[in-house]
Amino acid sequence: MDREISSIISAIAILKSKTGLSLARAEIAITAENIEEFKPTQETMTRAIQRLQELGFDVQPSAVTLTLQSKPALFEDVFKVKL
C-alpha cells in the first residue's frame, strides 16, 4: 500500500557560502560571531531564489538557507526522485 503524501511538501536548500565553509559540514560551532562566514553572497541568494521560483517552487529565504515548497510532483520532476 502506498503511503499518503501531503499535498504540499517542503525541503531546505543550503547555499554555497561566500567563504566556502559549509553549513552542512561545519567543523566549528556556528555562532552569532561567525554566522557571516556561512552566509551566501547576495547574488547567490538572488539567483537561487529566482531559478527555483522559475521552476515553480514557493521559496522562503532565511539568512543561510532556502525553504522550498510545492506539490510532490514538482520535486519528483525537478530532482528526478520518487517520493
C-alpha positions in Angstrom: 0.0 0.0 0.0 1.4 3.4 -0.9 1.8 5.9 1.9 -0.2 9.1 1.6 1.9 12.1 0.7 0.9 15.6 1.8 -0.4 17.9 -1.0 2.4 20.3 -0.2 5.9 19.3 0.9 9.0 21.3 1.8 12.7 20.9 1.7 15.7 23.0 2.9 18.4 24.1 0.5 21.8 25.0 1.8 23.5 27.5 -0.4 27.2 27.8 -1.1 28.7 30.3 1.4 30.8 33.2 0.3 33.8 31.8 2.2 33.4 28.2 1.1 32.5 27.0 4.6 29.6 24.5 4.6 26.7 24.8 6.9 26.1 21.1 6.4 29.7 20.1 7.3 30.6 22.7 9.8 33.6 21.6 11.8 33.3 24.6 14.1 30.4 25.7 16.1 28.2 28.2 14.3 27.7 31.2 16.5 26.4 34.8 16.2 30.1 35.8 15.9 30.9 33.7 12.9 27.5 33.2 11.1 28.5 35.7 8.4 31.2 33.2 7.2 28.4 30.7 6.4 26.1 33.1 4.5 25.9 33.0 0.7 26.6 36.2 -1.3 23.5 38.2 -2.1 24.0 37.3 -5.8 24.0 33.6 -5.0 20.8 34.0 -2.9 19.1 36.1 -5.5 20.0 33.7 -8.4 18.9 30.6 -6.4 15.6 32.1 -5.4 14.9 33.3 -9.0 15.8 29.9 -10.6 13.8 27.9 -8.0 10.8 30.2 -8.5 11.1 29.8 -12.3 10.9 26.1 -11.8 7.6 26.5 -9.8 8.7 26.3 -6.2 7.5 28.7 -3.5 10.7 29.9 -1.9 11.2 31.3 1.6 14.7 32.6 2.3 16.5 32.8 5.6 20.0 34.1 6.3 21.8 31.0 5.1 19.2 28.6 3.6 16.1 28.5 1.4 12.9 26.6 2.2 11.2 25.2 -0.9 7.6 24.2 -1.0 5.5 22.6 -3.7 3.4 19.6 -4.6 5.3 16.4 -4.6 5.1 16.0 -8.4 7.3 19.1 -8.9 10.0 17.8 -6.6 9.9 14.5 -8.4 10.2 16.1 -11.8 12.9 18.6 -11.0 15.1 16.4 -8.7 14.4 13.1 -10.5 13.3 11.3 -7.4 10.3 9.2 -6.4 8.5 10.3 -3.2 
